[in-house]
C-alpha cells in the first residue's frame, strides 16, 4: 500500500468537485462487493459530506479497495 494521505497533504487542495464526485462513484463501484456504500455521501466543493469524514479518508479507503480488487 502507498503511504496514506494525511489531512494536511497539499495534494488535497488540487481536487475539484467533479474529481471528488468521480472518486465517490469509484468508491461505490469498488466497495459494493464488500458492502461499502455511502449513498448519502455528497460533494461539497472539494470535500465529501458523509458524516465528519474528510477527503483523505475517502482517498485512503479507495487505495485499500483498489489493492483488494487486484488480489
C-alpha atoms as one frame of an Amber mdcrd trajectory, in Angstrom:
protein
   0.000   0.000   0.000   1.122   3.529  -0.666   1.712   5.940   2.176  -1.669
   7.145   3.498  -2.690  10.698   2.675  -2.889  12.939   5.708  -5.379  15.787
   6.248  -2.651  18.414   5.725  -1.320  16.920   2.467  -1.012  19.705  -0.157
  -2.411  17.404  -2.870  -5.856  17.784  -1.309  -6.046  21.389  -2.467  -5.809
  20.270  -6.100  -9.022  18.241  -6.221 -12.059  19.752  -7.920 -15.686  18.988
  -7.066 -16.018  16.934 -10.262 -12.945  14.862  -9.396 -14.316  14.160  -5.924
 -17.642  13.128  -7.492 -15.811  10.604  -9.682 -13.943   9.305  -6.634 -17.275
   8.731  -4.873 -18.542   6.813  -7.897 -15.408   4.689  -7.817 -15.947   4.091
  -4.098 -19.466   2.842  -4.792 -18.266   0.559  -7.598 -15.257  -0.901  -5.779
 -16.913  -1.007  -2.370 -20.112  -2.747  -3.402 -18.657  -6.299  -3.276 -17.500
  -5.533   0.272 -20.805  -3.982   1.350 -19.276  -0.495   1.421 -21.658   2.161
   0.143 -22.317   5.709   1.196 -25.410   6.612  -0.771 -25.825   9.684   1.370
 -22.332  10.960   0.508 -22.338  14.212  -1.397 -19.705  16.541  -2.718 -19.440
  19.921  -1.050 -16.871  21.796  -3.103 -13.718  19.745  -2.725 -14.832  17.931
   0.418 -17.064  14.926   0.880 -20.054  15.094   3.174 -20.724  11.769   4.803
 -20.673  12.399   8.483 -17.489  14.118   9.587 -15.298  12.188   7.156 -12.563
  14.165   5.402 -11.375  13.671   1.844  -8.176  11.846   2.912 -10.329   9.082
   4.395 -12.067   8.624   1.050  -8.749   8.550  -0.801  -7.160   6.097   1.625
 -10.207   3.816   1.550 -10.155   3.853  -2.238  -6.497   2.826  -2.212  -7.321
  -0.133   0.029 -10.235  -1.160  -2.207  -8.094  -0.872  -5.342  -5.465  -3.058
  -3.722  -8.053  -5.637  -2.641  -9.576  -5.770  -6.123  -6.157  -6.532  -7.647
  -5.769  -9.633  -5.470
